[in-house]
Amino acid sequence: MEEDTGALPRKEDFSRWYNEILWRAEIMDVRYPVKGLYVWYPHGFAVRKRAYGILRDLMDREHEETMFPLLIPETEFMKEATHIKGFEDEVYWVTHGGKNELDVPLALRPTSETAIYPMYSLWIRSHTDLPLKLYQIVNTFRYETKHTRPLIRLREITSFKEAHTVHATREEAAAQVEVALGLYREFYDSLRVPVIVSRRPDWDKFPGADYTIAVDTIMPDGKTLQIGTVHMLGDHFSRTYEITYEGADGEQQYAYQTCYGISERSIAAIISVHGDDKGLVLRPRLRRSRSSSCRSSSGNGATRCSRPPRRSRRNSKKPGLS
């Protein structure tokens, strides 16, 4: 391993700076031998855990946490044609169990609509079951063919918080979109990450949605990074998966839905917005004080953290940062 002089690339050379920070601050190791899959260092996962603790507290105000299976039968996955068209090139398929070919191929979830909504159709019977607001924090898989990058563009998204809500009327679902945006604004405000909220054009909306509203931040290189999305699904998925309820008048009606998500791009935003030429800068509520040396930085209440040298590092090879 080459001698570590302690000098970081300047942040104005953002790509090199970002890759170096992930290694030096022990956020994520890029050496896992599958493209687009990365490993959290314990220090990086502690930062992620604290940030997602804030997110969980916000979600738990009006949502319940749950967990749905990773594997989705092809028969369910293929039901929503518009949705599938947006993901068909990114799906990993499980076709064998041991040496036996499966009767029905199973998709590794790229997102969970097609796993969750068949169950919603079983759970929801009456208007008294609504609204239903659930969320989960899970890993998802997408076969990204573009250049992959830790925390930003991955084939395994390790920290996908997705919420799925069901409502009696379109107006209630539209109101939930605004609630979700408020949660995301509060989350990023607590992390001091500035955001821009905008409605996506139709060609860029979530497959199967009426409309999509995205939360972006500006990275040091001037590019925008999408760090959250909220989707108004209308009744498209409820019609596909027969999510109906009996109204107060005794009539069966289709429900209206929303979904919204945040991933570990939120951690990339924290690192990129607050870090500087000297290294990683964390707000006090995100730092793990027992294993890092931290001091306050002026102005924004943030804390600069440096990681002690790992004892085994002299026997390890510095990650390739391409």
Order of alpha helices (4+ residues) and beta strands (2+ residues): alpha-beta-beta-alpha-beta-beta-alpha-alpha-beta-beta-alpha-beta-beta-alpha-beta-beta-beta-alpha-beta-beta-beta-alpha-beta-beta-beta
